[in-house]
Amino acid sequence: MKEKTKEILNKIINSSFFIILLAIFIILKTILFYKNTVCMNEKLDKITIKYSIIFICSIFGILYLLPKKARNITGIVCDTLISLILFADNIYYVYSSNVLSVLQITNLQYGEEIMSTLPMLLKFYQLLYFIDIIALIVLFATSWAKIEKGKKTKIQYIVIRTIVGVLSIYVLVTTSITANEKAIEEPYNKDMQIKKATIYGYHISDIVNAIDGSKQAKYKNKSEMLKAYDSLRDEYNNEYEESYIDYAGAMEGKNVIIVQLESLQEFLVNKTINGKEITPNLNKFINDNICISNMFMQSYSTTADSEFSTITSLYPVENGMAFSRYYKNTYDDIFKMFHQADYTTSYMHGNLGYFWNRSNVYGNMQVDHVELKDSFEDTSEDVMGYLSDELLYRQAVEKLKNYKEPFMSYIVSASSHTGFTLDGLQDRGKVSIDVGKYKDTFFGNYLESANYADYAFGIFIDELKKAGLYDDSVIIIYGDHNGLDMYNNEMLEFLGELDDNVTDTDIKLNYIRVLAGMKIPGLNNLRIDKPVSKLDIKPTLAYLFNLDPGVSLGTNMLARKDFICLNNERIVTKDYYFDENWYDIHTGEIVEPNEDLKKYYDYMKTELDISKSIVLENLLK
């Protein structure tokens, strides 16, 4: 029986049909990828499946040009590589609702940080991407099977194989061209790119764009871009410019402190667990000053993209490479805006300058003091590989006390970074909550990290008050991006206990909504409930300080604009959410767009075209 089984296995592995079998496995894995990413909550489109099958069959059909042994070995290699790509795309999609770009290969230098995120991203079903490869490895390792050299092939079979191979090359080339054209139709929405062009067509288009990204820019010169920008700005001014609070220029000469909080989502605000507030100090700051309940992240889950959005009031490029690839660009950035008003400008982060290329990025801007890890005296406590938030904040205040006033300082925290284990924290007693049933889960660790970040923030506020820098400063705080994946089970359980009518639209909005608040001297107990984004921070400060914001795609948060756009073609209004379709936020149901919603969509496309052209073509130089 054993010998008979071996004989059958070897016949299959060394047959001409082995390649077809591998292609079938890849088709099934591709469907698995779609059902767990872009088509998670919807029916898989037949067109997506059809073109995926064509792609896969043409790739494996080309292998028939090779002799049998080389063909089957190459087929296994192709199966392995494609499986790895699907697995990596799936992992990254769980993390950021996005798929990988070839340009992100440079991010391997941040391998330690990437590895720290894996525990939350790995799912049991992802083993299915490698089930056939594992089986083959076992068979070859135990000598149950081996790839044999083929016998001399008859001329007619060589002709047939050649015809199949050549036809497959033709089909692959023509399908790739068509897929690239379909992907170009959706330059910002990767989900739609994948649905229209397949995951394989997306990657082909991505490689083409990596070779020559300027083709994606709608506006090739500054005058064309400014014409579109001025027209858009005129429309916004006519419809949304009026502020509901008259504070224009009221903050001239005051200090400005911007604090970017690592991974803190809005659902934490004013929430308790086992009778204790998760973020008591942040709650007090937000409730006593200005609560911003609907701020949405603009990034694909990187801190650097969040910084880019805040600093430039532009959208991050969808491959997440604004800091590493376009750092030499000139922008109308927030540091330039305050520097021109004779402010002392600074940037502080408890990491080394190579990380996300920050030394080069901020060295290229008008930042008087770039304060990174090696410029702080006390580095005795690292948390998650970064200077602990407590040490960062204490020393930040000491530096602020010595700056010439007025100053504008941008401070980036990191202790609540993904991984959320608080590795390196010397006193776990600084975590004041009991997460109960969530102990030692990824969600429980997230809550504890947020609680420690809140503890450190409380110290920061106390130190500012002691230094006499709190009362008369404008302070803006916000989370840089989500900390948890969209469908984290424990988080959904936690949210469900607060509201038993959570819709899928609620979950999607929760994923992109970040904690935010603002302190403006003289304004207390105010709420901003309309949708705002990171792009709005610079224009808001320009309004308060009577400064020229330059080219900015955000708007003053105190004005009446009632919608925001995201760089992956999403739109959020007070009542509606656009994600390929328009959804009623309150019911989660699909609605037909009225004239206002259609207008918002047109505005979004214009904003994204302007922003992308500025970045790719360096149009503000």
C-alpha positions in Angstrom: 0.0 0.0 0.0 2.8 2.4 0.9 4.7 1.7 -2.3 1.5 2.1 -4.3 0.8 5.5 -2.7 4.3 6.6 -3.5 3.9 5.5 -7.1 0.7 7.5 -7.4 2.2 10.6 -5.8 5.2 10.5 -8.1 3.1 10.1 -11.1 1.1 13.2 -10.2 4.1 15.3 -9.3 6.0 14.3 -12.5 3.0 14.5 -14.9 2.2 17.3 -17.3 -0.9 18.0 -15.2 1.1 18.9 -12.0 1.3 22.6 -13.2 -2.5 22.6 -13.6 -2.8 21.3 -10.1 -0.6 24.1 -8.8 -2.6 26.7 -10.7 -5.8 25.4 -9.1 -4.3 25.7 -5.6 -3.3 29.4 -6.4 -6.8 30.1 -7.7 -8.2 28.8 -4.4 -5.7 30.9 -2.4 -6.5 34.0 -4.4 -10.2 33.5 -3.6 -9.2 33.1 0.0 -7.3 36.4 -0.1 -10.3 38.3 -1.6 -12.8 36.9 0.9 -10.6 38.0 3.8 -9.7 41.4 2.5 -11.4 43.5 -0.2 -14.5 41.4 -0.3 -14.7 40.6 3.4 -18.4 41.7 3.7 -19.7 41.4 0.2 -20.1 39.0 -2.7 -17.1 38.3 -4.8 -17.5 39.8 -8.2 -17.4 37.3 -11.1 -15.2 39.6 -13.1 -12.6 39.7 -10.4 -12.6 35.8 -10.3 -12.5 35.6 -14.1 -9.5 37.8 -14.6 -7.7 36.3 -11.7 -8.1 32.8 -13.3 -6.8 34.2 -16.6 -3.8 35.7 -14.9 -2.9 32.5 -13.0 -3.5 30.2 -15.9 -1.4 32.3 -18.2 1.5 32.5 -15.7 1.5 28.7 -15.3 0.8 28.2 -19.0 4.1 29.9 -19.8 5.9 27.1 -17.9 5.0 24.7 -20.6 7.8 26.2 -22.7 10.2 24.4 -20.2 11.3 20.8 -20.0 9.2 18.7 -17.6 11.6 18.8 -14.6 12.5 22.5 -14.9 8.8 23.2 -15.5 7.6 21.5 -12.3 10.4 23.0 -10.2 9.7 26.4 -11.5 6.0 25.8 -10.9 6.7 25.1 -7.2 8.8 28.2 -7.0 6.0 30.3 -8.6 3.5 28.8 -6.2 5.7 29.7 -3.3 6.3 33.2 -4.4 2.7 34.0 -5.2 1.6 32.4 -1.9 4.0 34.6 0.0 2.7 37.7 -1.8 -0.9 36.9 -1.0 0.0 36.1 2.6 2.0 39.4 3.0 -0.8 41.4 1.3 -3.4 39.7 3.6 -1.2 40.5 6.7 -0.8 44.1 5.7 -4.5 44.5 4.9 -5.4 43.3 8.4 -3.1 45.9 9.8 -3.9 48.9 7.6 -6.9 48.0 5.3 -4.4 48.4 2.5 -2.1 46.2 0.4 1.6 46.4 -0.1 3.4 48.5 -2.6 6.7 47.4 -4.1 8.2 50.7 -2.9 7.7 49.6 0.7 10.6 47.1 0.3 12.7 49.9 1.8 10.7 49.6 5.0 12.4 46.3 5.8 15.0 48.4 7.6 12.3 48.8 10.3 12.1 45.0 10.6 12.0 45.0 14.4 8.9 47.2 14.5 7.2 45.2 11.7 7.8 42.0 13.6 6.3 43.4 16.8 3.0 43.8 15.0 2.8 40.2 13.8 1.0 38.6 16.8 -2.1 40.7 16.2 -2.1 40.1 12.5 -1.6 36.4 12.2 -4.8 34.4 11.7 -5.2 30.6 11.6 -6.7 30.6 8.1 -3.6 32.2 6.8 -1.9 28.8 7.0 -4.0 27.8 4.0 -1.7 30.0 1.8 1.0 27.4 2.4 -0.8 24.1 2.8 0.2 22.6 -0.5 3.8 23.9 -0.2 4.1 22.4 3.3 2.7 19.1 1.9 5.3 19.1 -0.9 8.1 19.9 1.6 7.1 16.9 3.7 6.9 14.6 0.7 10.3 15.6 -0.6 11.9 15.5 2.8 10.6 12.0 3.6 11.5 10.8 0.1 7.9 9.9 -0.6 8.2 11.9 -3.8 10.9 13.4 -6.0 10.9 15.4 -9.3 12.3 13.2 -12.0 13.9 14.2 -15.3 11.4 13.7 -18.1 11.8 11.3 -20.9 12.5 12.4 -24.5 9.4 14.2 -25.7 7.7 13.5 -29.0 7.9 16.4 -31.5 4.1 16.9 -31.5 4.0 17.4 -27.8 6.8 19.9 -28.0 4.8 21.8 -30.6 1.7 21.7 -28.4 3.6 22.9 -25.4 5.2 25.7 -27.4 1.8 26.9 -28.7 0.4 26.8 -25.1 3.4 28.7 -23.8 3.4 31.4 -26.5 -0.4 31.9 -26.2 0.0 32.2 -22.4 2.6 34.9 -22.9 0.3 36.8 -25.2 -2.7 36.4 -22.8 -0.5 37.6 -19.8 0.8 40.6 -21.7 -2.6 41.7 -23.0 -4.3 41.0 -19.6 -1.6 43.0 -17.8 -2.0 46.0 -20.1 -5.8 45.9 -19.5 -5.4 45.5 -15.8 -3.0 48.4 -15.6 -5.6 50.6 -17.5 -8.3 49.5 -15.0 -6.1 50.3 -12.0 -5.4 53.7 -13.4 -9.1 54.4 -13.4 -9.0 54.2 -9.6 -5.8 56.0 -8.7 -6.6 56.3 -5.0 -8.9 53.4 -4.0 -6.8 50.3 -3.8 -9.8 48.1 -3.0 -11.4 49.1 -6.3 -8.1 48.7 -8.1 -7.9 45.1 -6.9 -11.6 44.4 -7.7 -11.3 45.8 -11.2 -7.7 44.7 -12.0 -7.3 41.7 -9.6 -4.5 41.6 -7.0 -2.1 40.6 -9.8 -3.1 43.5 -12.0 -2.7 45.8 -9.0 0.8 44.7 -8.4 1.7 45.1 -12.1 0.3 48.7 -12.0 2.1 49.4 -8.8 5.4 48.3 -10.3 4.8 50.5 -13.4 4.0 53.5 -11.1 7.2 52.8 -9.0 9.2 53.0 -12.2 7.6 56.3 -13.2 5.4 57.8 -10.6 5.0 61.1 -12.3 2.5 59.6 -14.7 0.0 59.6 -11.8 0.2 63.4 -11.4 -2.8 65.2 -13.0 -1.1 68.6 -12.8 2.4 68.8 -14.3 3.2 72.4 -13.4 2.6 74.8 -10.6 0.3 77.2 -12.6 -2.1 74.4 -13.5 -2.2 73.2 -10.0 -2.7 76.6 -8.5 -5.6 77.3 -10.9 -7.4 74.2 -9.7 -6.5 75.0 -6.1 -7.7 78.6 -6.2 -10.9 77.5 -7.8 -11.5 74.9 -5.1 -10.6 77.4 -2.4 -13.0 80.0 -3.7 -15.8 77.5 -3.6 -14.9 76.5 0.0 -14.6 80.1 1.1 -18.1 80.9 -0.4 -19.7 77.9 1.2 -17.8 77.2 4.4 -15.5 80.1 5.4 -17.7 81.7 8.0 -16.6 80.6 11.5 -19.2 79.9 14.2 -16.8 81.4 16.7 -15.0 84.7 16.0 -11.4 84.0 17.1 -9.5 85.2 14.0 -6.0 86.3 15.0 -7.0 86.0 18.7 -4.0 83.9 19.6 -1.2 86.0 18.0 2.0 85.8 20.0 0.9 82.8 22.1 2.9 79.5 22.3 1.7 76.5 20.4 2.2 72.8 21.4 1.1 70.0 19.2 1.1 66.5 20.7 0.8 63.4 18.5 -0.3 60.4 20.6 0.7 57.0 19.4 -2.2 54.7 18.3 -4.9 56.3 20.4 -8.4 55.8 19.0 -11.4 57.9 19.9 -13.4 55.0 21.5 -11.2 55.3 24.5 -12.4 58.7 25.5 -14.5 58.8 28.7 -14.7 55.0 28.8 -14.2 52.9 31.9 -13.2 49.3 32.5 -13.9 47.6 35.9 -14.9 50.9 37.3 -11.8 53.0 36.3 -11.3 55.5 33.5 -9.0 54.2 30.8 -7.6 57.7 30.0 -8.5 60.0 32.9 -6.0 62.7 32.2 -6.8 62.9 28.5 -10.5 62.9 29.4 -10.0 65.9 31.7 -8.0 67.8 29.1 -10.6 67.2 26.4 -13.7 67.8 28.6 -12.3 71.0 30.2 -11.2 72.5 26.9 -12.4 71.6 23.3 -13.6 68.0 22.6 -13.0 67.0 19.0 -15.2 63.9 18.7 -14.9 63.2 15.0 -11.3 63.5 13.9 -10.2 61.0 11.3 -6.8 59.7 10.5 -5.4 60.3 7.0 -2.6 57.7 7.1 -2.4 54.1 6.1 -1.4 53.3 9.7 2.1 54.9 9.9 3.1 57.6 12.3 5.2 59.3 9.6 2.1 59.7 7.3 0.2 61.2 10.1 3.0 63.7 10.7 3.1 64.5 7.0 -0.7 65.2 6.9 -0.5 67.5 10.0 2.6 69.4 8.9 1.7 70.0 5.2 -2.1 69.9 5.2 -1.7 67.5 2.2 -2.7 63.9 1.8 -0.1 61.2 2.3 0.7 59.3 -0.9 -1.1 56.0 -1.0 2.1 53.9 -1.0 3.1 55.5 2.3 6.4 56.8 1.2 6.1 60.6 1.6 8.9 60.8 4.3 11.3 58.4 2.6 10.9 59.2 -1.1 9.8 62.8 -1.2 11.6 64.3 1.8 13.5 66.8 -0.3 10.3 68.3 -1.6 9.3 71.9 -0.6 6.0 72.3 1.2 4.0 75.2 2.7 4.6 73.4 6.0 3.5 74.3 9.5 7.1 75.1 10.6 7.6 77.5 7.7 4.3 79.2 8.6 5.3 79.9 12.2 9.0 80.5 11.4 7.9 83.4 9.1 6.1 84.9 12.1 9.4 84.8 14.1 8.5 81.8 16.2 11.0 79.4 17.6 10.1 76.0 16.0 10.9 72.5 17.3 10.2 68.9 16.7 10.6 66.2 19.4 10.5 62.4 19.2 12.0 59.7 21.5 13.5 57.8 18.6 16.7 58.0 16.6 16.9 60.2 13.5 17.2 57.3 10.9 13.7 56.0 11.8 11.3 57.1 9.1 14.1 59.3 7.8 13.2 62.0 10.3 16.7 63.6 10.4 16.5 64.3 6.7 12.8 65.2 6.7 13.0 67.8 9.5 16.5 68.9 8.5 14.9 70.0 5.2 12.2 72.2 7.0 12.5 75.4 9.0 12.8 73.6 12.3 15.1 75.4 14.7 15.5 72.5 17.2 15.2 68.8 16.0 15.2 67.0 19.3 15.5 63.2 18.8 16.6 60.5 21.2 20.3 61.3 21.2 19.6 64.9 22.2 17.9 64.0 25.5 20.1 63.6 28.5 18.1 61.0 30.4 17.5 57.9 28.2 17.4 55.5 31.1 13.9 54.1 30.3 12.9 52.8 26.9 9.4 51.5 26.3 8.8 49.5 23.1 12.2 50.6 21.9 11.5 54.3 22.3 12.3 56.8 25.0 9.4 56.4 27.5 6.6 59.0 27.2 7.3 60.1 30.8 11.0 60.8 30.1 10.1 62.4 26.8 7.5 64.8 28.3 9.6 65.8 31.4 12.6 66.6 29.2 10.5 68.3 26.5 9.2 70.8 29.1 12.7 71.5 30.2 13.7 72.3 26.6 10.6 74.4 26.1 11.4 76.5 29.1 14.7 77.4 27.5 13.4 78.3 24.0 12.9 81.9 23.0 9.2 82.7 23.1 6.9 82.5 21.3 7.5 78.9 20.2 5.7 76.2 18.2 6.7 72.7 19.2 5.6 69.4 17.7 6.0 66.5 20.1 5.5 62.8 19.1 4.9 60.2 21.8 5.5 56.5 21.2 5.0 54.3 24.4 1.6 53.1 23.2 3.1 51.7 20.0 1.9 48.6 18.3 2.9 45.5 20.2 1.5 47.2 23.3 3.5 45.1 25.7 5.1 48.1 27.4 8.4 46.3 27.3 11.0 48.3 29.2 8.6 50.1 31.5 10.3 50.0 34.9 7.3 50.5 37.1 4.2 48.6 36.0 2.3 50.3 38.8 1.9 53.3 36.5 -0.7 51.2 34.7 -3.8 52.0 36.9 -6.5 49.9 35.3 -7.5 46.2 35.6 -8.5 45.0 32.2 -10.1 41.9 33.7 -11.1 39.2 31.1 -9.0 41.0 28.5 -5.7 40.4 30.5 -2.9 39.2 28.2 -5.0 39.6 25.1 -3.8 42.0 22.4 -6.8 44.3 23.2 -6.1 44.1 26.9 -2.5 45.1 26.3 -3.7 48.0 24.1 -5.9 49.3 26.9 -3.0 49.1 29.4 -0.6 50.9 26.9 -3.2 53.6 26.4 -3.6 53.9 30.2 0.2 54.4 30.6 0.3 56.9 27.7 -2.4 58.8 29.6 -0.4 58.7 32.9 2.6 60.2 31.1 0.4 62.8 29.4 -0.9 63.8 32.9 2.7 64.4 34.0 3.3 66.5 30.8 0.3 68.8 31.7 1.5 69.1 35.3 5.0 70.0 34.2 3.7 72.6 31.8 1.7 74.2 34.6 4.7 74.2 36.9 6.8 75.9 34.2 4.1 78.5 33.6 3.6 77.3 30.0 0.1 75.9 30.2 -2.4 78.6 30.7 -1.4 80.9 27.9 -0.6 78.2 25.2 -2.6 76.7 22.4 -2.4 72.9 22.7 -3.6 70.4 20.2 -3.6 66.6 20.8 -4.6 63.8 18.6 -4.0 60.1 17.9 -1.8 59.4 14.9 -3.7 56.4 13.6 -5.6 53.3 14.7 -4.1 50.9 17.2 -6.3 47.8 16.6 -7.3 46.1 13.4 -10.8 46.9 12.2 -12.5 43.7 13.4 -10.5 42.9 16.5 -12.8 40.5 18.4 -12.2 41.8 21.9 -12.6 45.4 20.8 -15.9 44.5 19.1 -17.1 42.8 22.3 -16.1 45.9 24.3 -18.0 48.2 21.9 -21.0 45.9 21.8 -21.3 46.1 25.6 -21.5 49.9 25.2 -23.9 49.8 22.3 -25.7 46.6 21.2 -26.6 48.1 17.7 -23.1 48.5 16.2 -23.3 48.3 12.4 -20.5 47.6 10.0 -20.4 51.3 9.1 -19.9 52.0 12.8 -16.9 49.6 12.9 -15.3 51.1 9.8 -15.6 54.6 11.2 -14.3 53.5 14.6 -11.2 52.2 12.8 -10.3 55.6 11.4 -11.5 57.9 14.2 -8.8 59.0 16.5 -8.8 60.7 19.9 -8.5 64.5 19.7 -8.8 67.6 21.7 -7.7 71.2 21.7 -7.0 74.0 24.2 -7.5 77.6 23.1 -7.2 80.1 26.0 -10.6 81.6 26.6 -12.6 78.8 25.2 -13.8 76.1 27.5 -16.3 73.2 27.5 -16.7 73.4 23.7 -17.4 70.4 21.4 -16.6 70.1 17.7 -18.7 67.2 16.6 -18.5 67.7 12.8 -15.9 65.6 10.9 -12.4 67.0 10.8 -9.0 65.5 9.9 -5.3 66.1 10.4 -5.3 68.3 7.3 -7.4 70.8 9.3 -4.8 71.5 12.0 -2.5 73.8 10.1 -5.4 76.0 8.7 -7.0 76.2 12.1 -3.7 77.5 13.6 -3.3 79.9 10.7 -6.8 81.3 11.5 -6.1 81.6 15.2 -2.7 83.2 14.7 -3.5 85.3 11.6 -0.9 83.5 9.5 -0.8 82.6 5.8 -1.4 78.8 5.5 -0.1 78.7 2.0 -1.4 75.8 -0.1 -3.4 73.8 2.4 -6.2 71.3 1.6 -7.6 71.3 5.1 -9.9 74.0 6.5 -10.3 75.8 9.8 -12.0 73.5 12.3 -14.0 76.4 13.7 -15.5 77.1 10.3 -18.6 75.4 8.8 -17.2 72.8 6.3 -19.1 69.7 7.1 -17.3 66.9 5.5 -13.7 65.4 5.2 -12.0 63.2 2.7 -9.5 60.4 3.2 -6.7 59.6 0.8 -8.2 56.2 -0.1 -11.3 57.7 -1.6 -13.4 57.7 1.5 -15.6 60.6 2.6 -17.2 61.3 6.0 -20.0 63.8 6.6 -22.1 64.3 9.7 -24.7 61.8 8.5 -23.1 59.8 5.6 -20.0 57.8 4.8 -18.7 57.0 1.4 -16.8 53.8 0.8 -17.6 52.8 -2.9 -21.2 53.4 -1.9 -22.9 56.1 0.3 -24.0 54.8 3.7 -26.3 56.3 6.3 -24.1 56.5 9.4 -27.0 56.1 11.7 -28.5 53.0 10.1 -25.6 51.6 8.1 -27.9 51.3 5.0 -26.8 52.2 1.5 -28.4 55.4 0.2 -28.7 57.0 -3.2 -26.4 60.1 -3.4 -28.2 63.5 -3.5 -26.6 66.6 -5.2 -24.7 67.5 -2.0 -23.1 64.1 -1.8 -22.2 64.1 -5.4 -20.6 67.5 -4.9 -18.5 66.1 -2.0 -17.3 63.3 -4.2 -16.2 65.8 -6.9 -14.4 67.9 -4.2 -12.6 64.8 -3.0 -11.3 63.9 -6.4 -10.0 67.5 -6.9 -8.3 67.5 -3.5 -6.6 64.2 -4.1 -5.5 65.2 -7.6 -4.0 68.5 -6.3 -2.3 66.8 -3.4 -0.8 63.9 -5.3 0.5 66.3 -8.1 2.2 68.5 -5.5 4.0 65.6 -3.9 5.0 63.7 -7.1 6.0 66.8 -9.1 7.3 68.9 -6.2 5.1 71.7 -7.4 5.7 74.0 -4.3 9.4 74.2 -4.8 
